[in-house]
Amino acid sequence: MEWGLMFFFNSILLGVGLAMDAFSVSMANGLNEPGMRRRKMCGISGVFAGFQALMPLIGWLCVHTVVQYFQAFEMFIPWIALILLVFIGGKMLAGGVRSRDSEEEKTGVGPAALLLQGVATSIDALSVGFTIAGYGWLMALTAAAIIAAVTFVICMAGLLIGKKFGNKLANKAQVLGGAILIVIGLEIFITGII
C-alpha cells in the first residue's frame, strides 16, 4: 500500500475495530468508579491506546522476523484474553457483592489491573501485524499512531458513558462492570476459537 487517503482511512477503521473491546472495558471502569478524575481517565485511555498501538507493531515485527513462532502462538490469544478478563471481571464481581454488605469506598481500577486489561483487550491486535505486513516501517508506525489516537478517543467516550451510568447505578455498577468484562472475555474467546 502507498501513502494516500485510503491508507489513513484503513488505519482509522482498524483503530475503530480494535478499540471496541477497550471501549467496553473502559465503560466498565467508568461504571466501577463514577467519581473518576479526568487525569485518571486520560491515563486509562492512554494505556489502552498504547497497547493497541504496540501490539500491531509487535505483530508486524514478528511477520518480518519470526513468523513461524508467531503463528504457533496465535492459537493461544483467545485463551489468554479469556483468562485475563475473567480474572479481572471475577474480582470486580466479588468486590461488588462484598461492597453491598458494607459501605466501603470503591478504589477503582489499579495499575496492575489496568495493565492486565490493556494486554487482554489488545492481544488480538497482534494479528493485525499480518494485515500491515506489506507496510514499510514508517507506514506501520504511522498506522499504529492512528490506531492509538482512535483508541484514546473511543476509550474516553467509554469512560464518560460508564461514569454517567455509574452514578445512577451506585452499588450495582461494580457487579455490572465485572459481568461486562467476563462477557467480553467470553466473546473474544468464542470468536477466536471459531
ZADRENVEX-817517 format. One record per residue (C-alpha): residue in one letter; x, y, z; residue number from 0. Coordinates in nm, 3 decimals, decimal comma. Layout:
N
NODE   code        c1        c2        c3   pos
NODE      A         X         Y         Z   NUM
...
This chain:
194
NODE   code        c1        c2        c3   pos
NODE      M     0,000     0,000     0,000     0
NODE      E     0,113     0,351    -0,072     1
NODE      W     0,064     0,670     0,125     2
NODE      G    -0,272     0,823     0,047     3
NODE      L    -0,624     0,877     0,166     4
NODE      M    -0,702     0,504     0,157     5
NODE      F    -0,408     0,429     0,391     6
NODE      F    -0,539     0,675     0,650     7
NODE      F    -0,897     0,557     0,610     8
NODE      N    -0,794     0,192     0,656     9
NODE      S    -0,586     0,282     0,962    10
NODE      I    -0,881     0,466     1,120    11
NODE      L    -1,108     0,168     1,052    12
NODE      L    -0,851    -0,066     1,206    13
NODE      G    -0,839     0,161     1,510    14
NODE      V    -1,216     0,158     1,549    15
NODE      G    -1,234    -0,219     1,513    16
NODE      L    -0,952    -0,282     1,758    17
NODE      A    -1,082    -0,032     2,014    18
NODE      M    -1,422    -0,194     2,068    19
NODE      D    -1,305    -0,429     2,344    20
NODE      A    -1,113    -0,145     2,509    21
NODE      F    -1,426     0,074     2,482    22
NODE      S    -1,633    -0,185     2,666    23
NODE      V    -1,371    -0,229     2,937    24
NODE      S    -1,341     0,149     2,970    25
NODE      M    -1,715     0,167     3,017    26
NODE      A    -1,692    -0,098     3,288    27
NODE      N    -1,414     0,102     3,457    28
NODE      G    -1,630     0,415     3,445    29
NODE      L    -1,922     0,222     3,595    30
NODE      N    -1,696     0,095     3,870    31
NODE      E    -1,559     0,441     3,954    32
NODE      P    -1,815     0,712     3,874    33
NODE      G    -1,610     0,976     4,057    34
NODE      M    -1,302     0,921     3,839    35
NODE      R    -1,099     1,234     3,768    36
NODE      R    -1,012     1,346     3,416    37
NODE      R    -0,639     1,282     3,475    38
NODE      K    -0,705     0,917     3,559    39
NODE      M    -0,939     0,889     3,259    40
NODE      C    -0,659     1,015     3,032    41
NODE      G    -0,420     0,766     3,193    42
NODE      I    -0,656     0,473     3,139    43
NODE      S    -0,728     0,575     2,780    44
NODE      G    -0,354     0,623     2,725    45
NODE      V    -0,275     0,273     2,849    46
NODE      F    -0,534     0,118     2,617    47
NODE      A    -0,415     0,333     2,325    48
NODE      G    -0,053     0,238     2,393    49
NODE      F    -0,127    -0,134     2,396    50
NODE      Q    -0,345    -0,108     2,085    51
NODE      A    -0,056     0,062     1,904    52
NODE      L     0,216    -0,165     2,042    53
NODE      M     0,053    -0,499     1,961    54
NODE      P     0,019    -0,445     1,583    55
NODE      L     0,380    -0,326     1,576    56
NODE      I     0,489    -0,641     1,757    57
NODE      G     0,284    -0,844     1,508    58
NODE      W     0,443    -0,654     1,219    59
NODE      L     0,788    -0,723     1,365    60
NODE      C     0,704    -1,092     1,409    61
NODE      V     0,592    -1,119     1,047    62
NODE      H     0,922    -0,969     0,936    63
NODE      T     1,137    -1,181     1,167    64
NODE      V     0,993    -1,488     1,340    65
NODE      V     0,664    -1,555     1,163    66
NODE      Q     0,665    -1,930     1,223    67
NODE      Y     0,682    -1,880     1,602    68
NODE      F     0,406    -1,620     1,594    69
NODE      Q     0,169    -1,850     1,407    70
NODE      A     0,209    -2,113     1,677    71
NODE      F     0,138    -1,852     1,946    72
NODE      E    -0,169    -1,715     1,767    73
NODE      M    -0,390    -2,007     1,877    74
NODE      F    -0,335    -1,910     2,244    75
NODE      I    -0,456    -1,549     2,201    76
NODE      P    -0,826    -1,621     2,277    77
NODE      W    -0,730    -1,825     2,583    78
NODE      I    -0,506    -1,551     2,722    79
NODE      A    -0,775    -1,284     2,674    80
NODE      L    -1,037    -1,508     2,835    81
NODE      I    -0,824    -1,587     3,140    82
NODE      L    -0,722    -1,225     3,199    83
NODE      L    -1,068    -1,072     3,156    84
NODE      V    -1,249    -1,342     3,357    85
NODE      F    -0,992    -1,297     3,636    86
NODE      I    -1,035    -0,917     3,645    87
NODE      G    -1,413    -0,937     3,599    88
NODE      G    -1,443    -1,200     3,870    89
NODE      K    -1,252    -0,979     4,112    90
NODE      M    -1,482    -0,688     4,029    91
NODE      L    -1,791    -0,906     4,074    92
NODE      A    -1,669    -1,035     4,409    93
NODE      G    -1,580    -0,683     4,521    94
NODE      G    -1,923    -0,557     4,415    95
NODE      V    -2,102    -0,831     4,604    96
NODE      R    -1,888    -0,769     4,914    97
NODE      S    -1,940    -0,391     4,896    98
NODE      R    -2,318    -0,440     4,901    99
NODE      D    -2,278    -0,579     5,250   100
NODE      S    -2,052    -0,295     5,365   101
NODE      E    -2,050     0,069     5,264   102
NODE      E    -1,677     0,089     5,192   103
NODE      E    -1,531     0,334     4,940   104
NODE      K    -1,460     0,191     4,594   105
NODE      T    -1,098     0,228     4,490   106
NODE      G    -1,147     0,181     4,117   107
NODE      V    -0,905     0,020     3,875   108
NODE      G    -0,547    -0,001     3,998   109
NODE      P    -0,227    -0,001     3,792   110
NODE      A    -0,187    -0,381     3,790   111
NODE      A    -0,548    -0,442     3,685   112
NODE      L    -0,519    -0,170     3,420   113
NODE      L    -0,211    -0,334     3,268   114
NODE      L    -0,390    -0,670     3,262   115
NODE      Q    -0,690    -0,507     3,096   116
NODE      G    -0,461    -0,341     2,840   117
NODE      V    -0,299    -0,672     2,749   118
NODE      A    -0,627    -0,864     2,746   119
NODE      T    -0,806    -0,618     2,518   120
NODE      S    -0,516    -0,571     2,278   121
NODE      I    -0,362    -0,915     2,246   122
NODE      D    -0,584    -0,993     1,948   123
NODE      A    -0,431    -0,688     1,777   124
NODE      L    -0,111    -0,890     1,733   125
NODE      S    -0,271    -1,047     1,429   126
NODE      V    -0,310    -0,701     1,274   127
NODE      G     0,066    -0,729     1,216   128
NODE      F    -0,025    -0,969     0,935   129
NODE      T    -0,263    -0,710     0,790   130
NODE      I     0,001    -0,437     0,784   131
NODE      A     0,290    -0,669     0,693   132
NODE      G     0,317    -0,510     0,349   133
NODE      Y     0,379    -0,168     0,501   134
NODE      G     0,725    -0,026     0,542   135
NODE      W     0,848     0,060     0,891   136
NODE      L     0,731     0,424     0,873   137
NODE      M     0,386     0,330     0,743   138
NODE      A     0,345     0,065     1,014   139
NODE      L     0,445     0,321     1,279   140
NODE      T     0,201     0,576     1,136   141
NODE      A    -0,080     0,319     1,128   142
NODE      A    -0,005     0,231     1,492   143
NODE      A    -0,016     0,601     1,588   144
NODE      I    -0,354     0,642     1,416   145
NODE      I    -0,485     0,329     1,590   146
NODE      A    -0,365     0,472     1,923   147
NODE      A    -0,535     0,808     1,865   148
NODE      V    -0,864     0,645     1,766   149
NODE      T    -0,847     0,409     2,066   150
NODE      F    -0,778     0,700     2,303   151
NODE      V    -1,085     0,891     2,186   152
NODE      I    -1,310     0,584     2,194   153
NODE      C    -1,191     0,486     2,544   154
NODE      M    -1,253     0,838     2,676   155
NODE      A    -1,608     0,810     2,542   156
NODE      G    -1,648     0,471     2,712   157
NODE      L    -1,525     0,610     3,043   158
NODE      L    -1,762     0,908     3,022   159
NODE      I    -2,060     0,684     2,943   160
NODE      G    -1,964     0,446     3,226   161
NODE      K    -1,926     0,732     3,475   162
NODE      K    -2,266     0,874     3,383   163
NODE      F    -2,442     0,544     3,439   164
NODE      G    -2,218     0,453     3,732   165
NODE      N    -2,358     0,747     3,926   166
NODE      K    -2,711     0,628     3,855   167
NODE      L    -2,647     0,260     3,932   168
NODE      A    -2,449     0,329     4,252   169
NODE      N    -2,352    -0,002     4,423   170
NODE      K    -2,470    -0,223     4,134   171
NODE      A    -2,213    -0,068     3,899   172
NODE      Q    -1,917    -0,279     4,013   173
NODE      V    -2,114    -0,601     3,967   174
NODE      L    -2,229    -0,487     3,622   175
NODE      G    -1,873    -0,383     3,528   176
NODE      G    -1,736    -0,722     3,633   177
NODE      A    -2,006    -0,902     3,438   178
NODE      I    -1,925    -0,692     3,129   179
NODE      L    -1,556    -0,787     3,150   180
NODE      I    -1,642    -1,157     3,177   181
NODE      V    -1,877    -1,133     2,876   182
NODE      I    -1,606    -0,953     2,673   183
NODE      G    -1,358    -1,227     2,765   184
NODE      L    -1,604    -1,494     2,653   185
NODE      E    -1,676    -1,306     2,329   186
NODE      I    -1,304    -1,277     2,243   187
NODE      F    -1,258    -1,645     2,325   188
NODE      I    -1,556    -1,768     2,123   189
NODE      T    -1,480    -1,557     1,816   190
NODE      G    -1,112    -1,652     1,838   191
NODE      I    -1,187    -2,024     1,851   192
NODE      I    -1,448    -2,023     1,573   193
